[in-house]
Amino acid sequence: MAGGASRVPISMLLQDKSSLPEDDEEPKKQSREDWRKAKELEEARKAGTAPAAVDEEGKDINPHIPQYISSAPWYYNTAGPTLKHQRPQDDRKKEVSGIDEWYRRGVDTTKVVTKFRKGACENCGAVTHKKRDCMERPRKVGAKFNGAKIAHDEFVQPKITSDYDGKRDRWAGYDPANHREIVEEYQKIEQAKRELRAQKLKENPDGGTDEEADEDDEDKYVDEVDMPGTKVDSKQRITVRNLRIREDTAKYLRNLDPNSAYYDPKTRSMRDNPNPNLNPEETDFAGENFVRYSGDIQKHAQAQLFAWEAHGKGVDVHVLAEPTKLELLQKEYEKKKDQFKDDVKNTVLDRYGGEEHLKVPPRALLLAQTEHYVEYNRFGKVVKGEDKPIIRSQYEEDVFTNNHTSVWGSFWKDGVWGYKCCESTIKNSYCVGDNGKSSGLARPPMDSEPIAGPSKIVTSDYQRDLPPVVTQKQTKKESDDKEDEESGSSSSSSSSESSSDSEEERKKSKKSKKKRKKEKRRQKREEKKRQKQAEKSAKVKDKLQLALMAEEEHQRRAGELLKMDERKRPYNSMFEAKAPTEEQMEAYQMKRRRDEDPMLQFMDK
């Protein structure tokens, strides 16, 4: 029963219907016709054919505002259309301090206290703080006991509450009266300047006119930014930073002497030459004035100066906007100027004569000598003096080694560099002159000539080294036989002359025989070790040669597959993956393509 009953708000139950007026009836549900009329009115307001709704304050309500924003909640008790529920509520508004309210600094000097007050600071006598918070130096006898020199009270600071903008106001608490002191100081300086100018004018009435004009024109370019020849828009200023490349040497490190050229750290500029004592051809940096006054910069500066002068005389021309017009005007001006000089010169010569003195040949032809000193060695090279500049390089040039008369790289044939004097393609080889050209020994093997592989070279070297080993063995055997014969002969002689030999000589002979036998055994062991090592190295080189051949075959096969159409390539399912051996890794490193090699394009040919 209780669950089936409709739930009614308590506020509605407490409301007495009898207390309501007769005309205050409960809201009735809109009929279909009323809802259609309201919808038509809303569409007409959105289209602009019907006037907009007006709230209680007489303001129009935008008809495009959504309903969930414009409709007020049921507990707001609105009598008509309104947007008051969307505006800040009066009961929730936070009172914010005014723009003129701020914390007061200093102490209140309007009140003078002569007697100690209860609850005041025992040290200085101010009421606004206690003894433990007193910032004055502790007195020997506090103001509580003698009542002398009672300090002024601090201002009672107001409680300031700021809004979002007030908390971020950078001028909060600023007193504009503080700026008045700066203005008054500059006014005093200007007044002193005027008095000094008036005094100088009294002392010297004629000489002070130019100085006065210069002082008046001190700031003539401040307001007039658009000077003749420079069209500057203050709204479009571009700042270019003078940044250097990190790999370049900093200008202040060119010369560490503090008395050298001045370096401006703000603009990163060094106008003077940091090393004026060095040869200009050997210096990398000669100051920014050198760059500023070299090339076409002087020509551009002259054109800028001509544009300013022309603008001052009434000719409207600009060096950047009309460069062709400016250049033509400047050429015409220079032509007329030269013509005027020639006319003046001709008139002077016609009047006074002396034209023959101007047609004198050069002094070098008259005296057959010049002031230009040039010193040569016996080979015709310039040692000292002026000559055409030679292109300098960081590498040594014209250095001939090993009897060569040309440098390495002066000869080129079949993709190989060499020496031109003997056509030798082996670097640092000894020059044999024209004999090397005729013999052709210095040329490298061509593609048609068979090139022995590493394994073949090793085996041939090994076979070449075997005969000396065999001959050493034969010589050792012959020496052993000779020694045995000698020993036999010595034994026979010793037996025949046993009476004359002593026992000590026999012992010595036995010891020498043992030493010789030990030396022979040691040599044999060393020889066996050498042979084994040679055999091992030959085997290793044979394996490397096989791996190189396999790698070449693999690269050739890969090139063929890449040239082939993808649809015609065979499958690689029967490939067995194994870990590569050391020889295979070495062969891969020797045969792999290196794109960073500068001679790669010549190797492929």
Secondary structure, 3 states (H helix, E strand, C coil): CCCCCCCCCHHHHHCCHHHCCCCCCCCCCCCHHHHHHHHHHHHHHHHCCCCCCECCCCCECCCCCCHHHHCCCHHHCCCCCCCHHHCCCHHHCCCCCCCCCCCCCCECCCCCCCCCCCCCCCCCCCCCCCHHHCCCCCCCCCHHHHCCCCCCCECCCCCCCCCHHHHCCCCCCCCCHHHHHHHHHHHHHHHHHHHHHHHHHHHCCCCHHHHHHHHHHHHHHHHCCCCCCCCCCCCCCCCCCCCCCCCCCCHHHCCCCCCCCCCECCCCECCCCCCCCCCCCCCCCCCHHHHHCCCCHHHHHHHHHHHHHHHHCCCCCCCCCCHHHHHHHHHHHHHHHHHHHHHHHHHHHHHHCCHHHCCCCCHHHHHCCCCCCEEECCCCCEEEECCCCCCCCCCCCCCCCCCCCCCCCCEEECCEEECCCCCCCCCCCCCCCHHHHHHCCCCCCCCCCCCCCHHHHHHHHHHHHHHHHHHHHHHHHHHHHHHHHHHHHHHHHHHHCCCCCCHHHHHHHHHHHHHHHHHHHHHHHHHHHHHHHHHHHHHHHHHHHHHHHHHHHHHHHHHHHHHCCHHHCCCCCCCCCCCCCHHHHHHHHHHCCCCCCCCHHHHCC
